[in-house]
């Protein structure tokens, strides 16, 4: 069974940010109330993570692409709740 630390290490390996927030911290910005399980679902199932980025369509860097995809999913969730 994979531990939370194993998952965090794997996620941060694929979206390294030299200076700044980790992939988990970025996802938390868009889903602050989500559980750990929900955050993992969003990262793995609703974004191009870990390596399927649409550069330059979604941004110039993996982090920009990741943020755009998180924002789009967050908007669709919010829209579904209306």
Residue pairs with C-beta under 8 A, 6 or more apart in sequence:
4 36
7 40
8 22
8 24
11 22
11 23
11 24
11 40
11 43
11 49
11 50
12 22
12 23
12 24
13 50
14 23
14 49
14 50
14 51
15 22
15 23
15 26
15 49
15 50
15 62
15 63
15 66
17 23
17 63
20 63
21 29
23 43
23 49
23 66
24 39
24 43
26 63
26 66
26 67
26 70
27 34
27 39
27 42
27 43
27 70
28 34
28 39
29 70
30 42
30 70
30 71
30 73
30 74
31 38
31 39
31 42
31 70
31 74
34 42
42 70
42 73
43 49
46 69
46 70
46 73
47 66
47 69
47 70
47 73
48 54
48 58
48 65
48 66
48 69
49 66
51 62
53 59
53 62
53 65
53 66
54 65
55 61
55 62
55 65
58 64
58 65
58 68
58 69
59 65
59 67
59 68
